[in-house]
Amino acid sequence: MGEPTVSAIMNRPLADVPAELADPLRPHLEKVAAEMVREIKALVPEYARPTDSPYGQRMQWAVEQTVTHFVAAFGRTDMEWGTVTEIFEGIGSYEARKGRSLDGLQTAIRVSGQVACRRFIKSAQKEEWSLQTLGQITESLFVFLEKIAGAAARGFASAQERLATERERFRWRLRDLLVEDPPASHEAIVDLARSARWEPPRTMAVVAVRPPEDHGAPVLPPAVLADWHGPVPYLIVPDPEGPGRDGLIASLVRNCKAAVGPTVPMTRGALSLRWAARALSLVERGVLPAKEPVRCLDQLPTLVSAMSEELIDVALRGRLAPLMDLPPHRREPLARTLLTYMESRDNAVAAADRLLVHEQTVRYRIRRLEELLGDVLYDPEHRIELLLMLHTWVNFDQLSEASER
């Protein structure tokens, strides 16, 4: 017969070790297990628990079971490895659930192997084993250690996958809860955030996004929640006024039209989403700039105007009829000049700088407007109203005229 294959050795690592060698070892297994536990505790801080604690007792049991199982496999081809691999799959799963890596467990397995090797060498001297027998046992030990390490890795990976899927589900639920209307309670949000492993921020903002076709979802930092596939995709960004947040938002919505809702407490996410969506609709219409994410609070006049666009349109036709009756090429510069002049506190020089025209041009246009509109131009009771109407007209009606042309 030829040499056994690697697969055969892995499946029955101790089959070629004489079964009678196990008998002198069995009385010492408890001491061997205790020695392994002592060295594991000394080298792996997270395993250094009191022996009489539930954790300490469980570790002692696992080591004893492993040692007993190894010795019981001497000379056997029918050994069932499910018991011991199940133990280590469970340990690997436990490490994942506790948020630890496999480093500590791998160290523990390696330490156990070192203790076992020392003990086998002593037994070989005492029982007068041949070098071949000692070599068989030692080689089988390494195969056995690899088998249980593999079981631990499988348990760890499986648990991580389950945890990731479960955490993702919690994050989805949390995302929806944060923009719910009527809002959820602060306590409910914090409780769900704990399950999602999401640190509740003091404030948040919702960013409404319109990605181009075939634009993939961005890779998000853990703190950012997202619904990238809804009718209006959005991101939830914690502490949006913090340092570096503008750059973060811009990087997440690169090549997309986007609007950043107002910064709100966690329980007011629906408000932030609502205004972000309204601002985004104005970006898509071309009313607001699309080069970078628009912040709602930087566009208050335009957003307020958009909410009353129909009413303001009716008011325009009643209050500014003489101006609106002019041909478009004449009324557009007059309306824009009047708005800029009023925003500049009736300062013709400042208005001229903003409009990139000569100040005399501004003064001429204002005189023409005084002829057309009369006292309404300087009526303090209607100044805010006039500003609102002009802002809406310049930003919305000029857009409509451009599209009609």
C-alpha positions as CSV (number, residue, x, y, z in Angstrom):
1,M,0.0,0.0,0.0
2,G,1.1,3.5,-0.7
3,E,1.4,6.5,1.6
4,P,-1.9,7.9,2.9
5,T,-3.2,10.9,1.1
6,V,-3.5,14.4,2.7
7,S,-7.3,14.0,2.6
8,A,-7.1,10.7,4.4
9,I,-4.9,12.1,7.1
10,M,-7.2,15.0,7.6
11,N,-10.2,12.8,7.9
12,R,-8.6,10.2,10.3
13,P,-5.5,12.0,11.7
14,L,-4.8,9.3,14.4
15,A,-5.8,6.1,12.7
16,D,-2.2,4.9,12.4
17,V,-1.2,5.6,16.0
18,P,-1.3,2.4,18.1
19,A,-4.5,2.4,20.2
20,E,-2.8,0.9,23.2
21,L,-0.7,4.1,23.6
22,A,-3.8,5.8,24.9
23,D,-4.1,3.8,28.1
24,P,-1.1,5.3,30.0
25,L,-2.1,8.8,28.9
26,R,-5.8,8.8,30.2
27,P,-5.0,9.1,33.9
28,H,-3.1,12.4,33.2
29,L,-5.6,14.1,30.9
30,E,-7.2,16.2,33.6
31,K,-3.8,17.6,34.6
32,V,-2.8,18.2,31.0
33,A,-6.1,20.2,30.5
34,A,-5.5,22.2,33.6
35,E,-1.9,23.1,32.4
36,M,-3.2,24.1,29.1
37,V,-5.9,26.4,30.7
38,R,-3.2,28.0,32.9
39,E,-1.0,28.8,30.0
40,I,-3.9,30.1,27.9
41,K,-4.9,32.5,30.7
42,A,-1.4,33.7,31.0
43,L,-1.0,34.5,27.3
44,V,-4.5,35.5,26.3
45,P,-5.8,38.3,28.5
46,E,-9.5,38.1,27.4
47,Y,-9.5,34.4,28.5
48,A,-8.1,35.2,32.0
49,R,-11.3,34.6,33.9
50,P,-11.7,33.0,37.4
51,T,-11.8,29.2,37.2
52,D,-15.1,29.0,39.1
53,S,-16.8,31.6,36.9
54,P,-19.2,30.3,34.2
55,Y,-16.8,31.4,31.5
56,G,-13.8,29.7,33.3
57,Q,-15.8,26.5,33.8
58,R,-16.8,26.4,30.1
59,M,-13.2,26.9,29.0
60,Q,-12.0,24.1,31.3
61,W,-14.8,21.8,29.9
62,A,-13.9,22.6,26.3
63,V,-10.2,21.9,26.8
64,E,-10.9,18.7,28.6
65,Q,-13.3,17.5,25.9
66,T,-10.7,18.3,23.2
67,V,-7.9,16.5,25.0
68,T,-10.1,13.5,25.7
69,H,-11.3,13.4,22.1
70,F,-7.8,13.5,20.8
71,V,-6.5,10.6,22.8
72,A,-9.7,8.6,22.2
73,A,-9.0,8.8,18.4
74,F,-5.7,6.8,18.7
75,G,-5.9,3.8,16.2
76,R,-9.5,4.5,15.2
77,T,-10.7,4.9,11.6
78,D,-14.3,5.4,12.5
79,M,-13.8,8.4,14.9
80,E,-16.7,10.9,14.7
81,W,-15.2,14.4,14.7
82,G,-18.5,16.2,14.8
83,T,-18.4,16.6,18.6
84,V,-15.1,18.4,18.8
85,T,-15.5,20.5,15.7
86,E,-18.9,21.6,16.9
87,I,-17.3,22.8,20.2
88,F,-14.8,24.9,18.2
89,E,-17.4,26.2,15.8
90,G,-19.4,27.4,18.8
91,I,-16.3,29.1,20.3
92,G,-15.5,30.8,17.0
93,S,-19.2,32.0,16.8
94,Y,-19.0,33.3,20.4
95,E,-15.8,35.3,19.6
96,A,-17.6,36.9,16.6
97,R,-20.7,37.8,18.6
98,K,-18.4,39.4,21.3
99,G,-16.8,41.6,18.6
100,R,-13.4,40.0,19.0
101,S,-11.0,38.7,16.4
102,L,-9.8,35.1,16.1
103,D,-6.3,36.1,17.3
104,G,-6.9,35.1,21.0
105,L,-8.5,31.7,20.0
106,Q,-5.6,30.9,17.6
107,T,-3.1,31.7,20.3
108,A,-5.0,29.4,22.7
109,I,-5.0,26.5,20.2
110,R,-1.3,27.1,19.5
111,V,-0.5,27.1,23.3
112,S,-2.5,23.9,23.8
113,G,-0.5,22.2,21.0
114,Q,2.8,23.3,22.7
115,V,1.7,21.8,26.0
116,A,0.6,18.6,24.3
117,C,4.0,18.3,22.6
118,R,5.9,18.6,25.8
119,R,3.7,16.0,27.4
120,F,4.1,13.6,24.5
121,I,7.9,13.9,24.7
122,K,7.8,13.1,28.4
123,S,5.5,10.1,27.8
124,A,7.8,8.9,25.0
125,Q,10.7,8.9,27.3
126,K,8.8,7.2,30.1
127,E,6.9,4.6,28.0
128,E,9.9,4.1,25.7
129,W,8.0,5.0,22.5
130,S,9.9,4.7,19.3
131,L,10.8,7.9,17.4
132,Q,8.4,6.8,14.6
133,T,5.5,6.5,17.1
134,L,6.4,9.9,18.6
135,G,6.6,11.4,15.1
136,Q,3.2,9.9,14.2
137,I,1.5,11.3,17.3
138,T,3.1,14.8,16.8
139,E,2.2,14.9,13.1
140,S,-1.3,13.9,13.9
141,L,-1.5,16.5,16.6
142,F,-0.8,19.3,14.1
143,V,-3.4,17.9,11.8
144,F,-5.9,17.8,14.7
145,L,-5.1,21.4,15.7
146,E,-5.6,22.5,12.1
147,K,-9.0,20.7,12.0
148,I,-10.2,22.5,15.2
149,A,-8.8,25.8,14.0
150,G,-10.7,25.4,10.8
151,A,-13.9,24.6,12.7
152,A,-13.4,27.8,14.8
153,A,-12.9,29.9,11.6
154,R,-16.1,28.5,10.1
155,G,-18.1,29.3,13.2
156,F,-16.6,32.7,13.3
157,A,-17.3,33.5,9.6
158,S,-20.8,32.1,9.9
159,A,-21.6,34.2,12.9
160,Q,-20.1,37.3,11.3
161,E,-22.3,36.8,8.3
162,R,-25.4,36.4,10.5
163,L,-24.5,39.4,12.6
164,A,-23.9,41.6,9.5
165,T,-27.2,40.6,8.0
166,E,-29.0,41.2,11.3
167,R,-27.3,44.5,11.9
168,E,-28.2,45.6,8.3
169,R,-31.8,44.8,9.0
170,F,-31.7,46.9,12.2
171,R,-30.0,49.7,10.3
172,W,-32.8,49.6,7.7
173,R,-35.4,49.8,10.4
174,L,-33.6,52.6,12.1
175,R,-33.3,54.5,8.9
176,D,-37.0,54.3,8.3
177,L,-37.8,55.2,11.9
178,L,-35.6,58.3,11.8
179,V,-37.7,59.8,9.0
180,E,-41.1,58.6,10.2
181,D,-44.0,61.1,10.4
182,P,-45.4,61.4,13.0
183,P,-42.0,61.0,14.6
184,A,-40.9,58.1,16.8
185,S,-39.9,58.8,20.4
186,H,-36.3,59.5,21.3
187,E,-36.3,56.4,23.5
188,A,-37.5,54.2,20.6
189,I,-34.8,55.5,18.3
190,V,-32.0,55.1,20.9
191,D,-33.1,51.5,21.6
192,L,-33.1,50.5,17.9
193,A,-29.8,52.4,17.4
194,R,-28.2,50.2,20.1
195,S,-29.3,47.0,18.2
196,A,-28.0,48.5,14.9
197,R,-24.7,49.5,16.6
198,W,-25.3,53.1,15.5
199,E,-24.1,55.9,17.7
200,P,-27.1,58.3,18.2
201,P,-25.9,61.8,17.3
202,R,-27.0,65.1,18.8
203,T,-28.3,66.3,15.4
204,M,-28.7,64.9,11.9
205,A,-29.6,66.0,8.4
206,V,-31.2,64.2,5.5
207,V,-29.6,64.5,2.0
208,A,-32.0,63.9,-0.9
209,V,-30.2,62.6,-3.9
210,R,-31.0,62.1,-7.6
211,P,-28.3,59.8,-9.1
212,P,-27.9,59.4,-12.8
213,E,-29.0,56.2,-14.4
214,D,-26.8,53.2,-13.7
215,H,-25.1,55.1,-10.9
216,G,-24.1,52.6,-8.2
217,A,-24.7,53.2,-4.5
218,P,-21.6,54.7,-2.8
219,V,-19.6,53.0,-0.2
220,L,-20.8,54.6,3.0
221,P,-19.1,55.1,6.3
222,P,-20.8,53.2,9.2
223,A,-22.3,56.4,10.7
224,V,-24.3,57.2,7.5
225,L,-27.6,55.5,6.8
226,A,-29.1,55.3,3.4
227,D,-32.1,54.5,1.2
228,W,-30.6,54.4,-2.2
229,H,-33.4,52.7,-4.1
230,G,-36.6,54.6,-3.0
231,P,-38.5,57.1,-5.1
232,V,-36.3,59.9,-3.6
233,P,-33.0,58.3,-2.5
234,Y,-31.6,59.8,0.6
235,L,-28.8,59.7,3.1
236,I,-29.0,60.3,6.8
237,V,-25.8,62.2,8.0
238,P,-25.1,62.6,11.7
239,D,-23.8,65.9,13.0
240,P,-23.9,67.6,9.6
241,E,-22.4,70.9,10.9
242,G,-19.3,69.1,12.2
243,P,-15.8,69.6,10.7
244,G,-15.3,67.9,7.3
245,R,-19.0,67.2,6.9
246,D,-19.4,69.3,3.7
247,G,-16.6,67.4,2.1
248,L,-18.0,64.0,3.2
249,I,-21.5,64.8,1.8
250,A,-20.0,66.1,-1.5
251,S,-17.9,62.9,-1.8
252,L,-20.9,60.6,-1.2
253,V,-23.2,62.3,-3.8
254,R,-20.5,62.9,-6.4
255,N,-22.0,63.2,-9.9
256,C,-25.5,63.4,-8.4
257,K,-27.9,66.2,-7.9
258,A,-28.4,66.6,-4.2
259,A,-30.0,68.8,-1.5
260,V,-29.2,68.9,2.2
261,G,-32.2,69.2,4.5
262,P,-32.0,71.4,7.6
263,T,-30.1,70.2,10.6
264,V,-32.6,68.8,13.2
265,P,-32.7,66.6,16.3
266,M,-33.1,62.9,15.8
267,T,-36.8,63.0,16.2
268,R,-37.3,65.5,13.4
269,G,-35.9,63.6,10.5
270,A,-39.1,63.7,8.5
271,L,-38.9,67.5,8.4
272,S,-35.3,67.4,7.1
273,L,-36.2,64.9,4.4
274,R,-39.3,66.8,3.4
275,W,-37.4,70.1,2.8
276,A,-34.4,68.2,1.2
277,A,-36.8,66.6,-1.3
278,R,-38.4,70.0,-2.1
279,A,-35.0,71.6,-2.6
280,L,-34.0,68.7,-4.8
281,S,-37.1,69.2,-7.0
282,L,-36.0,72.8,-7.5
283,V,-32.5,71.7,-8.4
284,E,-34.0,69.3,-11.0
285,R,-36.0,72.2,-12.4
286,G,-32.9,74.3,-12.7
287,V,-34.1,76.9,-10.2
288,L,-31.3,76.0,-7.8
289,P,-27.7,75.3,-8.8
290,A,-26.7,71.7,-9.4
291,K,-22.9,71.9,-9.2
292,E,-22.7,70.9,-5.6
293,P,-25.1,69.8,-2.8
294,V,-27.6,72.6,-2.0
295,R,-28.2,73.4,1.6
296,C,-31.8,74.2,2.3
297,L,-31.1,76.9,4.9
298,D,-28.9,78.7,2.3
299,Q,-32.0,78.9,0.0
300,L,-34.8,80.0,2.3
301,P,-36.3,82.7,0.0
302,T,-36.4,80.3,-2.9
303,L,-37.9,77.5,-0.9
304,V,-40.5,79.7,0.7
305,S,-41.4,81.1,-2.7
306,A,-41.8,77.7,-4.2
307,M,-44.3,76.7,-1.5
308,S,-46.5,79.7,-2.6
309,E,-45.7,79.8,-6.3
310,E,-49.3,79.9,-7.6
311,L,-50.4,82.5,-5.0
312,I,-47.4,84.7,-5.8
313,D,-48.1,84.4,-9.5
314,V,-51.6,85.8,-9.0
315,A,-50.3,88.6,-6.8
316,L,-47.7,89.5,-9.4
317,R,-50.3,90.1,-12.0
318,G,-52.3,92.3,-9.7
319,R,-49.5,94.3,-8.0
320,L,-46.8,94.6,-10.7
321,A,-49.0,94.5,-13.8
322,P,-47.4,97.6,-15.5
323,L,-44.0,95.9,-15.3
324,M,-45.3,92.5,-16.4
325,D,-47.0,94.0,-19.4
326,L,-43.7,95.0,-20.9
327,P,-42.0,92.8,-23.5
328,P,-39.7,90.2,-22.0
329,H,-36.5,91.8,-23.2
330,R,-37.4,95.0,-21.3
331,R,-39.0,93.7,-18.2
332,E,-36.4,91.1,-17.3
333,P,-33.5,93.6,-16.7
334,L,-35.9,95.9,-14.8
335,A,-37.1,93.1,-12.5
336,R,-33.6,91.8,-11.8
337,T,-32.3,95.4,-11.2
338,L,-35.2,96.2,-8.8
339,L,-34.6,92.9,-6.8
340,T,-30.9,93.5,-6.6
341,Y,-31.4,97.2,-5.7
342,M,-33.7,96.3,-2.8
343,E,-31.4,93.5,-1.6
344,S,-28.6,96.1,-1.6
345,R,-30.6,98.4,0.7
346,D,-31.4,100.8,-2.1
347,N,-27.8,101.4,-2.8
348,A,-27.3,101.9,-6.6
349,V,-23.5,101.5,-6.4
350,A,-23.7,98.2,-4.6
351,A,-26.4,97.0,-7.0
352,A,-24.3,98.0,-10.0
353,D,-21.4,95.9,-8.7
354,R,-23.6,92.9,-8.3
355,L,-25.2,93.3,-11.7
356,L,-21.9,94.1,-13.4
357,V,-23.3,97.3,-15.0
358,H,-22.6,101.1,-14.5
359,E,-24.3,102.7,-11.5
360,Q,-26.0,105.2,-13.9
361,T,-27.7,102.2,-15.6
362,V,-29.1,101.2,-12.2
363,R,-30.3,104.7,-11.5
364,Y,-32.0,105.0,-14.9
365,R,-33.8,101.7,-14.5
366,I,-35.0,102.6,-11.0
367,R,-36.4,105.9,-12.3
368,R,-38.2,103.9,-15.1
369,L,-39.6,101.6,-12.4
370,E,-40.8,104.6,-10.3
371,E,-42.7,105.7,-13.4
372,L,-44.2,102.3,-13.9
373,L,-45.1,101.3,-10.3
374,G,-45.4,104.6,-8.4
375,D,-45.4,104.6,-4.6
376,V,-45.5,100.8,-4.3
377,L,-41.8,100.9,-4.8
378,Y,-41.1,102.5,-1.4
379,D,-44.2,101.5,0.6
380,P,-42.7,100.0,3.8
381,E,-45.9,98.0,4.5
382,H,-45.4,96.1,1.2
383,R,-41.6,95.9,1.0
384,I,-41.3,92.3,2.2
385,E,-44.1,91.3,-0.1
386,L,-42.5,93.1,-3.1
387,L,-39.1,91.4,-2.3
388,L,-40.8,88.0,-2.2
389,M,-42.7,88.5,-5.5
390,L,-39.6,89.7,-7.3
391,H,-37.5,86.9,-6.0
392,T,-40.1,84.4,-7.2
393,W,-40.4,86.1,-10.5
394,V,-36.7,86.3,-11.2
395,N,-36.0,82.8,-10.1
396,F,-39.1,81.0,-11.4
397,D,-40.8,83.0,-14.1
398,Q,-37.6,83.7,-16.0
399,L,-37.0,80.0,-16.1
400,S,-40.5,79.4,-17.5
401,E,-39.9,82.0,-20.2
402,A,-36.6,80.4,-21.1
403,S,-38.3,77.0,-21.5
404,E,-41.1,78.5,-23.6
405,R,-38.5,80.1,-25.9
